[in-house]
């Protein structure tokens, strides 16, 4: 900082590249020069007039100082006095980039920063990925302050802790670590804090950007963090001992550690009949099996085990595949690629065009391909069933898509024995895997107790799950899924 308002204005406008939205206003209060500089696109101009400019213009005190302005003129608690130091200029520039107004007075070597930021924002609404028939419908937004307030509203306790970090050389993104003191495992909290502090990157745009920095090992096939867009889900997971990670600019909140059965569970499970919930969870497990191994099993039966197929079904398959130009393996690969292309197209087109494309692709191309003798009806049915079943657990869509291709290759080369061996290997890997010292298949991979098995694949009534808080995550119950 300099001992002149004009020098300070010229310096900080230069630091901000003399951008068109960097505005300064200078005036005098009883012969004392006062300068205000801010970034117009980041501040609330109504608050600028009501809280800063109007009170300053109306004031008539002689020998006005920065400290006097902070104590007697500006009526807001969101202000900060910056003393002259080696980092003062950087602090002022960074504050202005966050929507703060810098105020300089005469020849003083200090500055006042007043926070009146106003960033584009949206009203909290029900997220499209977590729709419920009953229960809370409010979802997180891209504003981390609003997200924190929604969590605080659900957990009005002094044990709720928020730790803030700034990540990204250019973005300076706020990353907030949230947990319940005395409920979350302190080792997990310290480990996550260290990992976040050690993140070195140019910028963080979304919460998914920090996933790779939090996981054990550089790459992992299995998910290592939960995702949620609703405060009630995060509240339930915090009560179980999870640690939540809120990233400014993202409506998705991460939770650690993550258990595989979280994706089989759903918010609706806790607002409906427990017996129906158990039935639905079993259906989801069946859907996972259909999505991952159905094409491989079908191919293995056609190539190596046709003797165990019922005769009438075998005759139907033989009649529908007679005269096809492709081998059974190439046929399924062709259909799979065709459906995947249609999915990617419908995902990226505008909504009304995407729907039309899906209908045209799935019905017309599929039917035309069968009539043209390029693909068979059983092949289309099997691949379609597999693709549709993936979205019974949409958070595992990427993993199930890869597993489907792996099992398709195994079924076409080894047969049913290879599929069985592959399934055993994957289950064993999940059982042996531990995320932050918590078994990935908890509660079934851990030593079962009466408390831990009440909410796994099957769910008992909530009245029997009274204790939601445990001293560590491994002893918790996973009350609520995505």
TADA-V995171 format. One record per pair of residues at least 6 apart in sequence whose ideal C-beta (glycine too) atoms are under 7 Angstrom apart, sorted by sequence separation. I is the first residue (numbers start at 0). J is the second residue. D is the distance in Angstrom with one decimal. If there is no record, write none. Layout:
<<I | J | D> <I | J | D>>
This chain:
<<1 | 7 | 5.3> <15 | 21 | 4.8> <27 | 33 | 6.9> <81 | 87 | 5.3> <95 | 101 | 5.9> <140 | 146 | 6.7> <165 | 171 | 5.1> <166 | 172 | 5.2> <203 | 209 | 6.1> <227 | 233 | 5.4> <237 | 243 | 6.1> <368 | 374 | 4.6> <369 | 375 | 6.9> <390 | 396 | 6.5> <433 | 439 | 6.6> <438 | 444 | 3.8> <445 | 451 | 6.7> <453 | 459 | 4.6> <469 | 475 | 4.6> <0 | 7 | 6.0> <25 | 32 | 6.7> <26 | 33 | 5.9> <103 | 110 | 5.7> <139 | 146 | 4.7> <165 | 172 | 7.0> <236 | 243 | 6.8> <245 | 252 | 5.4> <323 | 330 | 6.3> <346 | 353 | 6.9> <369 | 376 | 5.4> <389 | 396 | 5.1> <410 | 417 | 6.9> <432 | 439 | 4.3> <438 | 445 | 5.0> <102 | 110 | 6.7> <151 | 159 | 6.7> <165 | 173 | 6.4> <166 | 174 | 5.0> <215 | 223 | 6.8> <244 | 252 | 6.7> <268 | 276 | 4.4> <300 | 308 | 5.6> <305 | 313 | 6.1> <325 | 333 | 6.2> <345 | 353 | 4.0> <348 | 356 | 5.9> <409 | 417 | 4.3> <410 | 418 | 5.4> <1 | 10 | 6.5> <12 | 21 | 5.4> <25 | 34 | 4.8> <69 | 78 | 5.8> <81 | 90 | 5.6> <101 | 110 | 5.5> <102 | 111 | 4.3> <129 | 138 | 6.8> <214 | 223 | 4.2> <243 | 252 | 5.4> <244 | 253 | 4.2> <409 | 418 | 5.6> <442 | 451 | 3.8> <81 | 91 | 5.9> <91 | 101 | 5.5> <139 | 149 | 6.9> <163 | 173 | 6.0> <164 | 174 | 4.6> <178 | 188 | 5.7> <213 | 223 | 7.0> <233 | 243 | 5.2> <243 | 253 | 6.9> <369 | 379 | 6.5> <389 | 399 | 4.9> <429 | 439 | 5.0> <430 | 440 | 5.2> <442 | 452 | 5.5> <453 | 463 | 6.1> <454 | 464 | 6.2> <12 | 23 | 6.8> <23 | 34 | 6.3> <24 | 35 | 4.7> <69 | 80 | 6.0> <101 | 112 | 5.9> <102 | 113 | 6.8> <125 | 136 | 4.2> <198 | 209 | 6.5> <213 | 224 | 6.2> <225 | 236 | 6.9> <243 | 254 | 5.3> <345 | 356 | 5.1> <389 | 400 | 6.5> <429 | 440 | 5.4> <453 | 464 | 5.4> <467 | 478 | 5.8> <23 | 35 | 6.6> <126 | 138 | 3.7> <137 | 149 | 6.8> <163 | 175 | 5.3> <242 | 254 | 7.0> <344 | 356 | 5.5> <345 | 357 | 4.5> <406 | 418 | 5.7> <409 | 421 | 5.2> <443 | 455 | 6.2> <464 | 476 | 6.1> <23 | 36 | 4.2> <99 | 112 | 4.4> <100 | 113 | 4.7> <125 | 138 | 5.7> <162 | 175 | 6.9> <241 | 254 | 4.5> <242 | 255 | 5.2> <442 | 455 | 5.5> <58 | 72 | 5.8> <99 | 113 | 6.2> <123 | 137 | 4.9> <124 | 138 | 6.1> <147 | 161 | 6.4> <161 | 175 | 5.4> <162 | 176 | 4.2> <198 | 212 | 4.9> <210 | 224 | 5.8> <241 | 255 | 6.6> <365 | 379 | 5.3> <430 | 444 | 4.8> <464 | 478 | 6.4> <8 | 23 | 4.8> <22 | 37 | 6.0> <65 | 80 | 6.5> <99 | 114 | 5.0> <100 | 115 | 6.2> <123 | 138 | 6.0> <176 | 191 | 6.1> <301 | 316 | 6.8> <406 | 421 | 6.3> <35 | 51 | 6.6> <98 | 114 | 6.6> <161 | 177 | 5.5> <176 | 192 | 6.2> <341 | 357 | 6.5> <405 | 421 | 6.9> <21 | 38 | 5.7> <22 | 39 | 4.8> <55 | 72 | 6.4> <98 | 115 | 6.8> <99 | 116 | 6.9> <123 | 140 | 5.4> <263 | 280 | 5.8> <20 | 38 | 5.5> <54 | 72 | 4.9> <94 | 112 | 4.5> <98 | 116 | 2.4> <160 | 178 | 5.6> <194 | 212 | 5.9> <236 | 254 | 4.9> <385 | 403 | 5.8> <20 | 39 | 4.5> <54 | 73 | 6.6> <91 | 110 | 5.8> <97 | 116 | 6.2> <98 | 117 | 6.7> <121 | 140 | 5.7> <176 | 195 | 6.7> <194 | 213 | 5.5> <233 | 252 | 5.4> <341 | 360 | 3.9> <20 | 40 | 4.4> <98 | 118 | 6.8> <120 | 140 | 6.6> <159 | 179 | 6.1> <160 | 180 | 5.2> <263 | 283 | 5.2> <341 | 361 | 6.6> <4 | 25 | 6.2> <91 | 112 | 6.8> <158 | 179 | 5.2> <174 | 195 | 5.7> <233 | 254 | 6.9> <263 | 284 | 6.8> <33 | 55 | 6.3> <51 | 73 | 6.2> <120 | 142 | 5.2> <123 | 145 | 6.8> <158 | 180 | 4.5> <191 | 213 | 6.7> <228 | 250 | 5.5> <454 | 476 | 5.1> <50 | 73 | 6.0> <158 | 181 | 5.8> <228 | 251 | 5.8> <453 | 476 | 6.2> <454 | 477 | 5.9> <50 | 74 | 6.4> <454 | 478 | 6.1> <11 | 36 | 5.8> <50 | 75 | 5.6> <83 | 108 | 4.2> <226 | 251 | 5.4> <227 | 252 | 5.3> <302 | 327 | 6.1> <451 | 476 | 6.3> <8 | 34 | 5.5> <83 | 109 | 6.0> <301 | 327 | 4.9> <450 | 476 | 6.4> <7 | 34 | 6.4> <28 | 55 | 6.6> <82 | 109 | 5.2> <150 | 177 | 6.4> <226 | 253 | 6.5> <227 | 254 | 6.4> <4 | 32 | 4.9> <8 | 36 | 5.8> <81 | 109 | 6.2> <147 | 175 | 6.6> <225 | 253 | 6.8> <445 | 473 | 6.8> <80 | 109 | 6.4> <81 | 110 | 4.5> <166 | 195 | 6.6> <224 | 253 | 4.6> <225 | 254 | 3.9> <298 | 327 | 5.8> <4 | 34 | 3.7> <26 | 56 | 7.0> <28 | 58 | 5.9> <29 | 59 | 6.4> <143 | 173 | 5.5> <162 | 192 | 6.5> <224 | 254 | 6.6> <298 | 328 | 6.2> <29 | 60 | 6.9> <31 | 62 | 6.9> <80 | 111 | 5.7> <81 | 112 | 6.1> <164 | 195 | 4.9> <172 | 203 | 4.0> <224 | 255 | 5.4> <29 | 61 | 4.5> <31 | 63 | 5.2> <143 | 175 | 6.2> <164 | 196 | 6.3> <166 | 198 | 5.0> <169 | 201 | 5.4> <170 | 202 | 3.7> <225 | 257 | 4.5> <441 | 473 | 7.0> <78 | 111 | 6.1> <79 | 112 | 4.6> <167 | 200 | 6.1> <168 | 201 | 5.1> <169 | 202 | 5.0> <170 | 203 | 5.6> <224 | 257 | 5.2> <298 | 331 | 5.8> <68 | 102 | 6.5> <78 | 112 | 6.5> <167 | 201 | 6.5> <168 | 202 | 7.0> <223 | 257 | 5.8> <232 | 266 | 6.1> <28 | 63 | 5.2> <78 | 113 | 4.7> <167 | 202 | 4.2> <174 | 209 | 6.8> <222 | 257 | 5.8> <437 | 472 | 5.4> <68 | 104 | 7.0> <77 | 113 | 6.7> <78 | 114 | 6.9> <167 | 203 | 4.6> <225 | 261 | 5.4> <437 | 473 | 5.3> <65 | 102 | 7.0> <77 | 114 | 3.7> <166 | 203 | 5.0> <209 | 246 | 6.8> <229 | 266 | 7.0> <294 | 331 | 5.6> <75 | 113 | 6.5> <206 | 244 | 6.8> <65 | 104 | 5.1> <64 | 104 | 6.1> <73 | 113 | 6.0> <206 | 246 | 4.0> <334 | 374 | 5.5> <63 | 104 | 6.3> <205 | 246 | 6.8> <333 | 374 | 6.6> <65 | 107 | 5.6> <69 | 111 | 5.6> <213 | 255 | 6.6> <64 | 107 | 6.5> <68 | 111 | 6.0> <203 | 246 | 6.6> <205 | 248 | 6.7> <206 | 249 | 4.1> <65 | 109 | 5.3> <204 | 248 | 6.7> <205 | 249 | 4.6> <330 | 374 | 5.8> <334 | 378 | 5.3> <338 | 382 | 5.9> <65 | 110 | 6.8> <206 | 251 | 4.9> <330 | 375 | 6.6> <334 | 379 | 6.0> <65 | 111 | 5.0> <206 | 252 | 7.0> <206 | 253 | 5.4> <331 | 378 | 5.7> <335 | 382 | 5.5> <330 | 378 | 5.3> <334 | 382 | 4.6> <338 | 386 | 5.5> <51 | 100 | 6.1> <323 | 372 | 6.4> <324 | 373 | 6.8> <322 | 372 | 5.8> <191 | 242 | 5.8> <331 | 382 | 6.5> <323 | 375 | 6.1> <47 | 100 | 6.6> <188 | 242 | 5.9> <187 | 242 | 5.8> <320 | 375 | 4.6> <42 | 98 | 5.4> <182 | 238 | 6.9> <184 | 240 | 6.4> <319 | 375 | 4.5> <38 | 95 | 5.5> <41 | 98 | 4.0> <183 | 240 | 5.1> <319 | 376 | 5.0> <37 | 95 | 6.3> <38 | 96 | 6.9> <42 | 100 | 6.3> <179 | 237 | 5.2> <182 | 240 | 5.1> <319 | 377 | 5.8> <178 | 237 | 6.6> <179 | 238 | 6.9> <183 | 242 | 5.4> <177 | 237 | 6.9> <316 | 377 | 5.4> <51 | 113 | 6.1> <37 | 100 | 4.2> <37 | 101 | 6.8> <178 | 242 | 4.5> <191 | 255 | 6.3> <35 | 100 | 6.1> <36 | 101 | 5.0> <50 | 115 | 6.5> <178 | 243 | 7.0> <176 | 242 | 6.5> <177 | 243 | 4.2> <35 | 102 | 5.5> <47 | 115 | 6.0> <176 | 244 | 6.1> <177 | 245 | 6.1> <187 | 255 | 6.8> <33 | 102 | 7.0> <34 | 103 | 4.5> <46 | 115 | 4.2> <187 | 256 | 6.7> <174 | 244 | 6.5> <175 | 245 | 4.3> <33 | 104 | 5.5> <43 | 115 | 5.0> <174 | 246 | 5.4> <31 | 104 | 6.5> <32 | 105 | 5.4> <42 | 115 | 5.1> <31 | 105 | 5.1> <42 | 116 | 6.2> <43 | 117 | 3.9> <172 | 246 | 6.4> <173 | 247 | 4.0> <41 | 116 | 5.9> <42 | 117 | 6.1> <172 | 247 | 5.6> <172 | 248 | 6.5> <331 | 407 | 6.2> <15 | 92 | 6.9> <41 | 118 | 6.9> <153 | 230 | 5.3> <14 | 92 | 5.3> <93 | 171 | 6.9> <153 | 231 | 6.8> <11 | 91 | 6.6> <150 | 230 | 5.8> <154 | 234 | 5.8> <11 | 92 | 6.6> <149 | 230 | 4.2> <153 | 234 | 4.1> <0 | 83 | 5.3> <150 | 233 | 6.1> <154 | 237 | 6.6> <328 | 411 | 4.2> <150 | 234 | 6.8> <297 | 381 | 4.7> <0 | 87 | 5.7> <294 | 381 | 5.6> <394 | 481 | 5.6> <0 | 88 | 6.6> <293 | 381 | 5.9> <294 | 382 | 6.1> <139 | 228 | 5.4> <11 | 101 | 6.9> <138 | 228 | 4.9> <138 | 229 | 5.3> <139 | 230 | 6.9> <293 | 384 | 6.1> <294 | 385 | 5.4> <293 | 385 | 5.0> <137 | 230 | 6.5> <135 | 229 | 6.6> <289 | 384 | 5.9> <290 | 385 | 5.3> <7 | 103 | 4.9> <135 | 231 | 4.5> <289 | 385 | 6.2> <134 | 231 | 6.8> <147 | 245 | 6.5> <290 | 388 | 3.9> <4 | 103 | 5.0> <129 | 228 | 5.2> <146 | 245 | 5.3> <289 | 388 | 4.3> <290 | 389 | 4.4> <128 | 228 | 6.0> <129 | 229 | 5.1> <126 | 228 | 3.8> <143 | 245 | 5.4> <286 | 388 | 4.2> <3 | 106 | 6.6> <126 | 229 | 6.4> <2 | 106 | 4.4> <143 | 247 | 3.8> <286 | 391 | 3.7> <287 | 392 | 6.2> <2 | 108 | 6.0> <146 | 252 | 6.9> <141 | 248 | 5.3> <0 | 108 | 5.4> <141 | 249 | 6.4> <283 | 391 | 5.3> <291 | 399 | 5.3> <141 | 250 | 5.7> <283 | 392 | 6.1> <290 | 399 | 4.7> <294 | 403 | 6.1> <298 | 407 | 6.3> <302 | 411 | 6.5> <0 | 110 | 6.2> <140 | 250 | 5.7> <304 | 414 | 6.4> <139 | 250 | 4.4> <291 | 402 | 4.2> <295 | 406 | 3.5> <299 | 410 | 3.9> <303 | 414 | 4.0> <304 | 415 | 5.9> <138 | 250 | 6.6> <287 | 399 | 6.8> <291 | 403 | 5.4> <295 | 407 | 4.8> <298 | 410 | 4.4> <139 | 252 | 6.1> <290 | 403 | 6.4> <294 | 407 | 4.9> <298 | 411 | 4.9> <292 | 406 | 4.8> <295 | 409 | 6.0> <296 | 410 | 6.2> <291 | 406 | 6.0> <295 | 410 | 3.2> <299 | 414 | 4.6> <299 | 415 | 4.9> <296 | 415 | 6.9> <299 | 418 | 6.3> <296 | 418 | 6.3> <295 | 418 | 5.3> <126 | 250 | 6.8> <292 | 418 | 6.0> <263 | 392 | 6.5> <262 | 392 | 5.0> <292 | 422 | 6.9> <134 | 266 | 6.0> <262 | 394 | 4.7> <262 | 395 | 5.1> <131 | 266 | 5.2> <132 | 267 | 6.0> <131 | 267 | 5.3> <134 | 270 | 4.5> <129 | 266 | 6.3> <133 | 270 | 4.1> <131 | 270 | 6.6> <226 | 394 | 6.3> <259 | 429 | 6.2> <284 | 456 | 6.7> <280 | 456 | 5.5> <221 | 398 | 6.8> <257 | 434 | 6.0> <280 | 457 | 6.9> <220 | 398 | 6.7> <256 | 434 | 4.4> <256 | 435 | 4.3> <255 | 435 | 6.3> <259 | 439 | 5.6> <277 | 457 | 4.7> <256 | 437 | 4.3> <258 | 439 | 6.6> <259 | 440 | 6.0> <277 | 458 | 6.0> <276 | 458 | 5.0> <258 | 441 | 5.2> <273 | 458 | 5.4> <273 | 459 | 6.5> <273 | 460 | 5.0> <268 | 458 | 6.3> <269 | 461 | 6.5> <263 | 456 | 6.9> <260 | 455 | 5.8> <260 | 456 | 6.8> <221 | 429 | 6.7> <269 | 479 | 6.0> <221 | 432 | 6.7> <223 | 434 | 5.5> <266 | 479 | 6.6> <264 | 479 | 6.8> <265 | 480 | 5.4> <256 | 472 | 5.9> <261 | 477 | 6.3> <264 | 480 | 2.7> <265 | 481 | 6.8> <260 | 477 | 6.4> <263 | 480 | 6.7> <221 | 439 | 6.7> <262 | 480 | 6.5> <215 | 434 | 6.7> <258 | 477 | 5.7> <261 | 480 | 4.5> <262 | 481 | 6.1> <261 | 481 | 6.2> <239 | 467 | 6.3> <238 | 467 | 4.2> <240 | 469 | 5.7> <238 | 468 | 5.5> <240 | 471 | 6.1> <241 | 472 | 6.6> <240 | 472 | 3.9> <240 | 475 | 4.5> <239 | 475 | 3.9> <239 | 476 | 6.3> <239 | 477 | 6.1> <239 | 478 | 5.8> <235 | 478 | 5.0> <236 | 479 | 6.6> <235 | 479 | 3.7> <190 | 435 | 6.5> <232 | 479 | 5.7> <187 | 435 | 4.9> <232 | 481 | 6.7> <227 | 481 | 6.0> <226 | 481 | 6.5> <225 | 481 | 6.7> <187 | 472 | 6.5> <182 | 468 | 4.6> <182 | 469 | 7.0> <184 | 471 | 4.4> <184 | 472 | 5.1> <183 | 472 | 6.9> <129 | 481 | 6.9>>
